[in-house]
Amino acid sequence: MIPKKKWWLLGLVLLAGFVSGGLLPSIQAAPPGQSAEEGEALFQQYCTGCHTIGGGDLAGPDLLGVAEKRDPEWLEHWLAEPDKMIADGDPIALQLLAQYNNIPMPNQHLTLSEIDALLAYLGVAQPSLPSPGAGQPALAGNPQAGKDLFTGAKGLSAGGSACAACHDTAGLGAPGGGLLGPDLTQVVQRYGGEAGLRGTLGVIAFPSMVPVYRDRPLTPQEQADLAAFLAQSAEQSPPSRGVRHLTVYALAFGVMDIFLVGLFVWHRRLPRAARRPLARR
């Protein structure tokens, strides 16, 4: 028989057993596979534009085995704030930036739960897992159709802005495209070929472009056509920034000047009696 003064001690032991044996299993009831499945969906949404798992490098590194290659805390920080890590001079971040054509990893503004799910997926992902579009023949891109999409001669199906509003490329000719964004003549090489560029166009994650295309994604055919046009543009020399625009403006002003001079000469050759009524008008 347990003395009364020991009952409180027994109660604490039972409570501890209840907490450790009852509550904790309920907290950990969600199986790891569920988190990994969510991570796979997030990977397809945010990462496949630049990364594969066992399929080789694209604009970014192949992520097969990355959970073993990198420290978990580093990976968590990298997924949360890649831009800050680059700005702070993290050596691994700077090495990756230099290795992959100075294309920075964009900040996707992931939540902590999304980061945990991605890390769970990257920890179990195998090259045998199908990637988006695996086993399907690649769509053939049409360079002329891509040019029409780039310039806006043909609108994007979801209503996104034409690329030429901000970007130029050698394939456009005069007067060229916009000057707000970088020239895209050599963009195919920067993203590891047409396949890498298609993936990037399918998951547009650049901060300045996300608001424009987040709810207006490109179709797979539009991605293929634009990539084909830009691959064709890559065979030409990049245009001098703004020179084509200045040339067109100079020609326009030249034509206007010729018109005004011709109008002046025509007016001077009119009889004096005809000039006065025209002047009064």
Helices and strands as residue ranges (DSSP letters): G 4-6, H 7-18, I 19-23, H 24-27, H 32-46, H 66-69, H 72-80, H 82-87, H 91-99, H 112-124, H 143-151, G 163-165, G 170-172, H 187-190, H 194-202, H 210-213, H 220-233, H 243-269, H 272-280
